[in-house]
Amino acid sequence: VQLQAFGGGLVQAGGSLRLSCAASGRTISSYRMGWFRQAPGKLREFVSAISWSGGNTYYANSVKGRFTISRDVAKNTVYLQMNSLKPEDTAVYYCTVGERLYQPDYWGKGTLVTVSS
């Protein structure tokens, strides 16, 4: 599976960004597609995921209520709408695909999100 992420950038605290990630290369109907992030000096952490077939969604507590994940099955694309961004959301965000929620099988290259205070 190849993953191409878009949408990172610089935004002020309280602002919004939308990340998107297109998957190609194989059928992902039995997988979950989602996002992890890694802030400077910190371990990589789970952010959100969505099951491709049923659309069930999963969120880290730190982003619940602020981030919304969605998918476009026809386009094999997942979106992460990020609202009320905080400086602590600053990180490289990685698109992922996998069967297990916290151990994805495939990783994209990452897109940088910087939230200024």
C-alpha positions as a Markdown table, in Angstrom:
| # | Residue | x | y | z |
|---|---|---|---|---|
| 1 | Val | 0.0 | 0.0 | 0.0 |
| 2 | Gln | 1.3 | 3.4 | -0.9 |
| 3 | Leu | 0.1 | 6.4 | 1.1 |
| 4 | Gln | 0.3 | 10.0 | 0.1 |
| 5 | Ala | -0.6 | 12.7 | 2.7 |
| 6 | Phe | -1.4 | 16.3 | 2.1 |
| 7 | Gly | -2.5 | 19.3 | 4.1 |
| 8 | Gly | 0.1 | 20.1 | 6.7 |
| 9 | Gly | 1.2 | 23.6 | 7.3 |
| 10 | Leu | 1.5 | 26.5 | 9.8 |
| 11 | Val | -1.5 | 27.7 | 11.6 |
| 12 | Gln | -2.2 | 29.9 | 14.7 |
| 13 | Ala | -3.5 | 28.4 | 17.9 |
| 14 | Gly | -7.3 | 28.0 | 17.7 |
| 15 | Gly | -7.2 | 27.6 | 13.9 |
| 16 | Ser | -8.0 | 24.6 | 11.7 |
| 17 | Leu | -6.3 | 22.4 | 9.2 |
| 18 | Arg | -7.5 | 19.4 | 7.2 |
| 19 | Leu | -5.2 | 16.6 | 6.3 |
| 20 | Ser | -5.9 | 14.1 | 3.6 |
| 21 | Cys | -4.3 | 10.8 | 2.6 |
| 22 | Ala | -4.8 | 8.8 | -0.5 |
| 23 | Ala | -4.1 | 5.0 | -0.5 |
| 24 | Ser | -3.2 | 3.0 | -3.6 |
| 25 | Gly | -1.7 | -0.3 | -4.4 |
| 26 | Arg | -4.1 | -2.8 | -2.9 |
| 27 | Thr | -7.6 | -3.2 | -1.5 |
| 28 | Ile | -8.0 | -1.8 | 2.0 |
| 29 | Ser | -11.6 | -2.8 | 2.7 |
| 30 | Ser | -10.6 | -5.0 | 5.6 |
| 31 | Tyr | -8.2 | -2.4 | 7.2 |
| 32 | Arg | -8.4 | 0.6 | 9.3 |
| 33 | Met | -6.9 | 3.9 | 8.0 |
| 34 | Gly | -5.7 | 6.6 | 10.3 |
| 35 | Trp | -3.2 | 8.9 | 11.7 |
| 36 | Phe | -0.3 | 8.9 | 14.1 |
| 37 | Arg | 1.9 | 11.9 | 15.0 |
| 38 | Gln | 5.3 | 12.5 | 16.4 |
| 39 | Ala | 6.2 | 15.8 | 18.2 |
| 40 | Pro | 9.8 | 16.9 | 18.5 |
| 41 | Gly | 11.6 | 14.9 | 21.2 |
| 42 | Lys | 8.5 | 12.7 | 21.8 |
| 43 | Leu | 7.5 | 9.2 | 20.9 |
| 44 | Arg | 5.1 | 8.6 | 18.0 |
| 45 | Glu | 1.5 | 8.4 | 19.2 |
| 46 | Phe | -1.9 | 7.3 | 17.9 |
| 47 | Val | -4.2 | 10.1 | 16.9 |
| 48 | Ser | -7.2 | 8.7 | 15.1 |
| 49 | Ala | -8.4 | 5.9 | 12.9 |
| 50 | Ile | -11.5 | 4.8 | 10.9 |
| 51 | Ser | -12.5 | 1.3 | 9.8 |
| 52 | Trp | -12.8 | 1.2 | 6.1 |
| 53 | Ser | -15.8 | -1.1 | 5.8 |
| 54 | Gly | -18.0 | 0.1 | 8.7 |
| 55 | Gly | -16.8 | 3.6 | 9.3 |
| 56 | Asn | -16.2 | 3.1 | 13.0 |
| 57 | Thr | -14.0 | 5.9 | 14.4 |
| 58 | Tyr | -11.4 | 6.0 | 17.1 |
| 59 | Tyr | -9.7 | 9.0 | 18.7 |
| 60 | Ala | -6.9 | 9.7 | 21.2 |
| 61 | Asn | -8.3 | 11.4 | 24.3 |
| 62 | Ser | -6.1 | 14.4 | 23.5 |
| 63 | Val | -7.9 | 15.2 | 20.3 |
| 64 | Lys | -11.4 | 13.9 | 21.0 |
| 65 | Gly | -14.0 | 16.7 | 20.3 |
| 66 | Arg | -11.5 | 18.7 | 18.2 |
| 67 | Phe | -10.5 | 16.3 | 15.4 |
| 68 | Thr | -12.8 | 14.5 | 13.1 |
| 69 | Ile | -11.8 | 11.6 | 10.8 |
| 70 | Ser | -13.7 | 10.7 | 7.8 |
| 71 | Arg | -13.3 | 8.7 | 4.6 |
| 72 | Asp | -14.2 | 8.7 | 0.9 |
| 73 | Val | -14.4 | 5.1 | -0.1 |
| 74 | Ala | -14.6 | 5.9 | -3.8 |
| 75 | Lys | -11.4 | 7.9 | -3.7 |
| 76 | Asn | -9.6 | 5.6 | -1.2 |
| 77 | Thr | -8.9 | 8.7 | 0.8 |
| 78 | Val | -9.1 | 9.5 | 4.5 |
| 79 | Tyr | -9.4 | 13.0 | 6.0 |
| 80 | Leu | -8.5 | 14.5 | 9.3 |
| 81 | Gln | -10.3 | 17.7 | 10.1 |
| 82 | Met | -8.4 | 19.4 | 12.9 |
| 83 | Asn | -10.1 | 22.3 | 14.8 |
| 84 | Ser | -9.2 | 24.3 | 17.8 |
| 85 | Leu | -5.6 | 23.5 | 17.3 |
| 86 | Lys | -3.1 | 23.9 | 20.1 |
| 87 | Pro | 0.6 | 24.4 | 20.1 |
| 88 | Glu | 0.9 | 20.8 | 21.6 |
| 89 | Asp | -0.6 | 19.5 | 18.4 |
| 90 | Thr | 2.6 | 20.5 | 16.6 |
| 91 | Ala | 4.0 | 17.3 | 15.1 |
| 92 | Val | 4.7 | 15.3 | 12.0 |
| 93 | Tyr | 1.5 | 13.5 | 11.1 |
| 94 | Tyr | 1.7 | 10.1 | 9.5 |
| 95 | Cys | -1.0 | 8.4 | 7.5 |
| 96 | Thr | -1.4 | 4.7 | 8.3 |
| 97 | Val | -3.2 | 1.6 | 7.1 |
| 98 | Gly | -3.5 | -1.6 | 9.1 |
| 99 | Glu | -5.6 | -4.3 | 10.6 |
| 100 | Arg | -4.6 | -3.5 | 14.2 |
| 101 | Leu | -5.5 | -0.1 | 15.6 |
| 102 | Tyr | -2.3 | 0.7 | 17.3 |
| 103 | Gln | 0.1 | -1.2 | 15.1 |
| 104 | Pro | -0.5 | -0.3 | 11.5 |
| 105 | Asp | 1.1 | -2.2 | 8.7 |
| 106 | Tyr | 1.8 | 0.6 | 6.4 |
| 107 | Trp | 3.0 | 4.2 | 6.9 |
| 108 | Gly | 3.1 | 7.3 | 4.8 |
| 109 | Lys | 6.0 | 9.7 | 4.8 |
| 110 | Gly | 4.4 | 12.3 | 7.1 |
| 111 | Thr | 3.3 | 15.9 | 6.8 |
| 112 | Leu | 4.3 | 18.6 | 9.3 |
| 113 | Val | 1.7 | 20.5 | 11.2 |
| 114 | Thr | 3.0 | 23.6 | 13.2 |
| 115 | Val | 0.7 | 25.4 | 15.5 |
| 116 | Ser | 2.0 | 28.8 | 16.7 |
| 117 | Ser | 0.9 | 30.3 | 20.0 |
